[in-house]
């Protein structure tokens, strides 16, 4: 695929891009647009903006910056670069997807999925098969995109990955993160990104399967009927676990910061324990009910899910 400034890239199949296009970003002028968009997505922390000179250097050394545009207005971007990971067979190359941002006025329009799909195609052209990135596991919309729609899996929980963050979205809470594994040449991923993509799971699928929640959630009038985490983890007895998180954690945090901290420390214990016991995060259900959104992770025991993503 040619890397020429000004050429719109036709990333097909399966992504409808009727009102925006995606193209490679390589020039200083367009990298300035990436700087500006970062300020809109992560406000109040100028020191967290990845500057133009670092973006240019990464692109000139195997990195990728892809932008989504409506005419000449940038409404989204994804940025990554080559990295090295340690394996039992020695070091190997991967792609580290460091940052993706969508302008607040253009979210929920499929732009994030289209950007990641374009990244998937470009990295495969580089003959790599593994992409990693991090995200806050308490953000249901991010989980839905990353796990359910893209087919990434997770076995790694990182405490306070970025230290104390100062931007408007992350300030005040430990910056715990999932590190995702996106095995981009697998049937699992291709089934989600191909022409006939696998449909995402819904709550009615869970009901028909007979799966029961790993723990019940309760709401209290003392916290404005916001969901509260359990006081203790139940035993890990089942092969499949259905672990619910707040459907809108950002809203919950704005209403009750102490409750948001409780959720951070509960889910830290939940996922660290699960990964120690060889469970894998393999799917996510997001019910976008505006009055009461729900987000539920599906964790499966490692030995029973290898055929899903190898």
N, C-alpha and C positions, 0 to 999 in steps of 0.2 A: 504494500500500500504506500503510495507516494506521500512524502511529507513536504507539502508546499503550502506556503502562506496563502490564505484567501480561498483555498479549495474546501468546499463543504464535503464532508465525508458521508458516504451513504452506507450506514451501518444497518444491514439487513440480515436475516429476516426478523419479523416478529415485533418490531417496535414502530408504532405509529407516531410520526413526528410531523403532524400536519401544520403546526404553527411554530415550530422551532427547528433548528438544525444544529448539528454537532460538528465541530472541526478541531483539528490540532492547533494548539497555541504555541508559537515559537518566537514571536517578535517582542521586543521591549514594549512596544505600544500596547499590544494585547495583554502582556503580563501585567501592565499597569491596571488593566481592567480586573484582573484576578485579585490584585491588592485591594482595590476598591470594594469588590464584592465581599471579600473577607470581613471588611469592616461592617457591612450590613448584616452578615450572618452571625458573627460573633462580636457584638458591640462592647464598648467600654474597656478594651484592652489592646492598645496599639502595639504593645510589645509582643503579642501573640501572632501578629500578622507575618506570614512568610513573605519576605521582601522579593522584589523583582530580581535582584542579582542572584539570589539563591535558586529561584525558579528557572532562570536562564541557564545557570550552571548545571542544574539537574538535567534539563532537557538536552543539553549538549553532551551529556555523558550517560545516555541511555534512559533517562527519565521521560515521563509522559505528562503533559498537561492538556486536557481536553476541555473545551468550552461549549456550553449550550447557548445559542443565540436566538433572539427574535429580531430579525433584521441585523442591526449592528449593536444591539444591546445585549450584553452578557447577563444571563439569568441563572447560570449554574456552571460549576467547574468540578473536575476531579484531578488530583495531582498525586503522582507516585514516582518511585525510582527503584532501581535495582538494589537488592540487598543480599546478604549471605546468612544462611541459617545453618545451625549445627545439627547433623543427623548421625545415627550410629555408623553410617558409611562414610562419614567425613563431611566437610562443608559443601554446601550446594547453593546455587543461585535461586533467588525468588524475586518477586516484585512486591515492594512494600507500598501499599496504597495509603498515603499519609493523610489526605484531606479531601473531603467532598463537601461542597456547600451549594445550597439552592437559595436564591433570593426569596425572602419571606412572602412576597406577593405572588410567587409562582410555585408554591409547594403543592403537593398532592396532585400534580399533573403528569406524572410519569417521567419527569426529567431526570430524577436520580437513577431510576432503573435504566433509562436510555444511556446515561453517562457510564454507568458500570458495565453495561453491555458492550459499549464501544471500547472501554478499557479491556474487557475480556478478549475482544477480537484482536486488539493491538498487541497485548502481551503474548497471546498465542503466536503472533507473527514473530515475536522475539524468541520463540522456541522455549519459553518457560511454561511450567505447569502449575505453579503455586503462587497465589496472591494472598497476602495477609494484611489486616488492618484492625484497628480497635474501635470500639464504640461503648457507650454507657449501657449496660444491660438493663437498666431501668427505663429506657426510652422505647416504648412499644412500637412507635412508627419506624424507628431505625431497625428494631428487631424484625419487624414484618418484612421490610425490604431485604435486609441482609440474610436472614435465615430462610424465611418462607419463599420469597420471590427469586432470590439469587442462588440459593442452595448452598450457602456457606455453612460450616459446622464449627462447633467450639468445644475445646477441651482445656482452655487456658484462661484462668482468672488472674488479673494483675491488680494488686492493691496500689492505690495512689500512684498510678502510672505516670502522671504528669505533675506530681506534687500539688501545691496549692495553686489553683487556677483562678484568674482574676476577671475573666470575661463575664458578661451578664448572664450567660446560661449555666456556668459551672461554679461560680464563686460560692464558697462556704461549705461545700461537701467534699469528702475525699474523692479524688479523681480515679475511682476504681473503674476498670475496663475489662470487657471481653477482648481477647485476641482471637480473631476469626481465621479459619483455614478455608480458603476457596480453591479447591482442586479443579482447575478450569478445564481439564480434558476428560473429566469423568462423565458417566451417564447421568449421574445425579444432577450435575450443573447443566448439561446439555438438554436434559428434559425440561428444565425451567426456562432456558433461553432460546430454544429452538422454535421452529414455525408453529408446532403444536405444543405449546407450553403446558406443563402440568398445572392443574388448578390448585390454588392454595386451599388449605384446610379451613373448615368453618366449624362453629360450635355444634351444629347438628351432626357433623361427622363424629365428634367426641361422644355425643349423646347416643348415637347408634352403636358405637364401639363398646359401650359399657365402661369406658374409663372413668375413674373417679378422681376428683382433685386430690393432690398430694396433701393439702391442708386446706381447711375452710378459711375464708376471709370474713371478717366482721367489720361493721361500720358502727361508730358511736356518735351520738348526738353531741358528745363533748368535743369531737373533732369535726363537726359539721358534716357528719355522715360520710367522711372519707374512709377508704379502706385501710385497715390496720393489719400489720404483719402478725403472725403467730408469735407467742412468747418462746416457743421451743420447736425445734425441728422434729418431725415424726421419724420413725425408723424407715430406712431405705429397703423395703422388702420386695417391691415390684420391679419387673423388667422395664415397664414404661411408667414415667412419672409426668404428671400434669401440674406444673408449678405456675401459679398466677402471680402477676405483678400489677401495680396500678396501671390502668389504661391510659391515664394522662398524668405522668409523674411531674411534668413541669408545672401544671396547674396545681397539683397537690403541694408541691414545694412552695409555691407562691402563697398558698393559704395556710400552711402549717409546716414551718421549716423543721421543727423538732420531729414531726412524723416522717418527714423526708429522710432525716438522719436514721431513724429507726429502720426504715425500709433499706437504706444503704447497708447497714450492718447485718440485718437479717439475710438479705440476698447474698452478701459476702460469705456468710457462714453456709448458706444453702449451696451455692455453686462450688465453693472450695471443697466442701464435703462430698458433693456429688462427683466432682472430677477425681478426687482421691479414690473413690469407689468405682472408677472406670465407667461412669456415665458420660454420655455425649449429648450436647444440645444439637438436636437434629431438625426441629421444626418449631414454628411459632404460629399461633392463632390470634388474629386481631379482629375483634368485633368493634366496628367504628361507631356504634350507637352514640349519637351526640350527647345524650343525657347521661349515659353510663357506659363509656368505652371500657372494654376488657382486653387484657393481653395475657396470653398463656403460653409458656414454654413447654415443649415436649422434650423430655430427656429419655434416652434409651440406653440400656446397658451395652457397653462397647462391643462385646462379642456377638451380640444379636443384630448389629447394624452395619457391620463391615461391608456387606454386599450392597448397601445403599449408596456408598460414596467412594468405593474403590474403582 
